[in-house]
Every structure is written in C-alpha cells, then in structure tokens.
Amino acid sequence: MQGKLELMMGPMRSNKTAELLRRADMRRQYAKQFVLVLKPSDDTKGGPGVVESRNPNGGGKMSALEFNSTNPWEVLRLIRDKEQEIGKRVECLAIDEGQFVSDLFAFTRHLLDAGHDVLVAGLDLDFRAMPFGEMLNLTWLVNAYGGSITECMAYCNCGARALYSQRFIDGKPAPYDSPIKVPGDSYEPRCSDHFVLPGKPR
C-alpha cells in the first residue's frame, strides 16, 4: 500500500515548521504512529539534531535525525536501523526545510512507494522569487499518491498577504546575484508591493 504526502509550503515566517511538528505530534499522540523527523544538514535553525520552529509563541521543537542534504538516500539505512530498534514499522517520515534536499522528488516518491506517509515542509520560492529546490515538484506527487497541499500564510508589515521572502544581508536587501545560501542572513515576509530585489535582470 502506497503512502500519502502532506506538503506544507509558503514564505519565511509562515509557520511551516510549526505546522509540520503539530501534525507529527498528532500522529504520535492519537494515531500511535512512529514518526521519524528528519533534518537536512543545511538547516541552521535550532541546534544539531533538533527541528525547531521560529515561532516564539510555542511553535515547539522535536528531536530529529540529521542527514546530509546532498544525500537523502542515507536515510533509508537509518529507517531500517530505527525499525529494528523499535521492533515495528516507521509509519511516517517528516522532513523539514525540504527545499535544501537534493533528489527530493525521487526520494519522497521512493518513501511513498515503500508505504510510508511523508510530511514535507519548506519554502516554495527562494529570495529571488524563483522555485526553491524541488518543493514545487512535489505537488505532482500529491496528485498522484493522494494527500494534501497546505499553503502556509505569512503577512507583510503593511498587513497584506506575503508571498515572498525578503532577504537581508547586513541590513540591506540582498542583491539578485548573491548566493542562495548565506550564513548570517535574515528574512522578512513581504507582499508584492514591498518585495525588493536589487540587480534583478530585466
């Protein structure tokens, strides 16, 4: 029996991680499922081996298995090891910051074909307002395998719905040609009227 995919996408500060953790906790508490939370190595939120929401109002955190963002396939061995340890099947995998995961589409499809339910949270667009990693590709898997797509909401300072993640480097909007991943950067959710991208090609 194939698994199903629950996909949570949106800009920064839209409570994607908090929603992922809430759903993982619901499965553990009420469905009595074993949920393995996974953290790609490029995720710098929280400490090592911890998935943590940036929401200061009780977004929560959970212990997680950390894996190399460029090689999610190593997780398959970790799943087998965990199943031997607990003496039962791992019913669900919860992946945070999915935009950082290489081969995310093929890896998620493999998990679904193996009968695991999968939860994935991540950014749909990068700071340039371009598709980030393979997050948007996962919508096809929801259509093919069943599940749900949740557009997590964030709001701009002006009160309008934010669709973009405004990145700042040293307090200034990051230019278009800056690297996708920069240590020490910061973000704000922005609407289309207030999103700024210096140096964007015309």
C-alpha positions in Angstrom: 0.0 0.0 0.0 1.4 3.4 -1.0 1.8 6.2 1.4 0.4 9.7 1.2 2.1 13.1 1.1 1.2 16.1 3.1 3.0 19.2 1.7 3.3 22.5 3.6 4.7 25.4 1.6 5.0 29.2 2.0 7.4 32.1 2.6 9.5 32.7 5.6 7.6 33.2 8.9 4.5 31.3 7.7 4.7 28.7 10.5 5.6 25.8 8.1 7.8 24.1 10.7 5.3 24.6 13.5 2.6 23.0 11.3 4.9 20.1 10.5 5.6 19.5 14.2 1.9 19.8 15.1 1.0 17.1 12.5 3.8 14.9 13.6 2.7 15.2 17.2 -0.9 14.5 16.3 0.1 11.2 14.6 2.2 10.2 17.5 -0.4 11.1 20.2 -3.6 10.0 18.6 -2.8 7.6 15.8 0.0 5.9 17.8 2.3 6.1 14.8 6.1 6.2 14.9 7.1 9.4 13.2 10.7 9.9 12.3 11.5 13.7 12.0 14.3 14.4 9.5 16.6 17.5 9.4 18.8 18.3 6.4 22.3 19.4 7.3 21.8 22.8 5.6 19.0 23.7 8.1 20.6 26.1 10.6 17.5 26.6 12.8 17.7 25.1 16.3 20.6 23.0 17.4 22.1 19.9 15.9 19.6 17.1 15.7 16.7 19.4 16.5 13.9 20.7 14.3 12.6 23.9 15.9 10.0 26.5 14.8 11.0 30.1 14.7 7.6 31.0 16.1 8.2 32.3 19.7 4.7 31.6 20.7 5.0 27.9 21.4 5.9 26.7 17.9 7.7 23.8 19.5 10.7 21.6 18.7 11.4 17.9 18.3 14.5 15.7 18.2 15.4 14.8 14.6 17.7 12.6 12.7 20.1 14.9 10.8 21.3 13.8 7.3 23.5 15.2 4.6 21.3 17.5 2.4 23.1 16.3 -0.7 22.4 12.6 0.0 19.0 11.9 1.5 19.3 8.2 0.4 21.5 7.6 3.5 18.2 8.0 5.5 17.0 4.6 4.1 19.6 2.8 6.3 18.6 5.0 9.3 15.0 3.9 8.8 15.9 0.3 8.7 18.0 0.7 11.8 15.2 2.5 13.6 12.7 -0.1 12.7 15.0 -2.8 14.1 15.5 -0.8 17.3 11.7 -0.1 18.0 10.5 -3.5 16.7 7.9 -2.0 14.4 7.4 -0.1 11.2 8.2 3.6 10.9 4.8 4.7 9.6 5.6 8.4 8.8 8.6 10.5 7.8 8.5 14.3 8.5 11.1 16.3 6.5 11.7 20.0 7.4 13.3 22.5 5.1 12.7 20.3 2.1 14.0 23.0 -0.3 17.5 22.1 0.8 17.2 18.4 0.0 18.8 17.1 -3.2 16.8 14.4 -5.1 13.8 15.4 -3.0 11.2 14.3 -5.6 12.8 10.9 -6.3 13.5 10.3 -2.6 9.9 11.2 -1.5 8.5 9.0 -4.2 10.6 6.1 -3.0 9.3 6.6 0.5 5.7 6.7 -0.7 6.2 3.6 -2.8 7.6 1.8 0.2 4.3 2.6 2.1 5.5 5.4 4.3 3.4 8.5 4.8 5.5 11.6 4.2 5.2 15.2 5.6 7.3 17.8 3.9 7.6 21.5 4.9 9.7 24.1 3.0 10.0 27.3 1.1 8.3 27.3 -2.3 10.4 30.3 -3.6 13.9 31.4 -2.8 14.9 35.0 -2.1 14.9 35.8 -5.9 11.2 34.6 -6.1 12.3 31.6 -8.1 11.3 27.9 -7.4 13.4 26.7 -4.5 14.8 23.2 -4.9 12.2 20.6 -5.8 9.4 21.7 -3.4 7.0 22.7 -6.1 7.6 19.5 -8.0 6.1 17.6 -5.0 2.7 18.9 -5.9 2.6 16.2 -8.7 3.2 13.5 -6.0 0.2 14.8 -4.0 -1.9 14.5 -7.2 -0.6 11.0 -8.0 -0.4 9.5 -4.5 -3.0 11.5 -2.6 -2.6 13.7 0.4 -2.8 17.4 0.8 -1.1 20.7 -0.1 -1.2 23.4 2.6 -0.3 27.0 1.6 1.0 28.4 4.9 0.2 32.1 5.3 2.5 35.0 6.2 1.9 38.7 6.3 3.8 41.7 5.2 4.4 44.7 7.6 1.7 46.5 5.7 -0.9 43.8 6.5 -1.2 42.3 3.1 -0.6 38.6 2.4 3.1 37.9 1.9 4.1 35.7 -1.0 7.8 36.5 -0.9 10.8 36.0 1.4 12.7 39.3 1.6 16.4 38.5 2.4 18.7 41.0 4.1 22.5 40.9 4.3 24.0 43.4 6.7 20.6 45.1 7.0 20.1 45.7 3.3 18.0 43.8 0.7 20.2 41.0 -0.8 21.1 41.6 -4.5 19.9 39.1 -7.1 23.4 37.7 -7.8 24.1 36.8 -4.1 24.5 33.1 -3.3 21.3 31.2 -2.5 22.7 30.2 0.9 24.5 32.8 3.0 25.4 32.3 6.7 24.0 35.0 9.0 21.3 36.3 6.6 17.9 37.3 7.8 14.4 37.4 6.2 11.1 39.1 6.4 7.8 38.1 4.6 6.9 40.7 2.0 3.9 41.3 -0.3 4.4 42.0 -4.0 4.3 45.8 -3.4 7.1 45.8 -0.8 9.3 43.0 -2.1 12.7 44.4 -3.3 15.3 42.6 -5.4 18.3 44.8 -6.4 20.0 43.9 -9.6 17.2 41.7 -10.9 17.6 41.1 -14.7 15.1 43.0 -16.8 
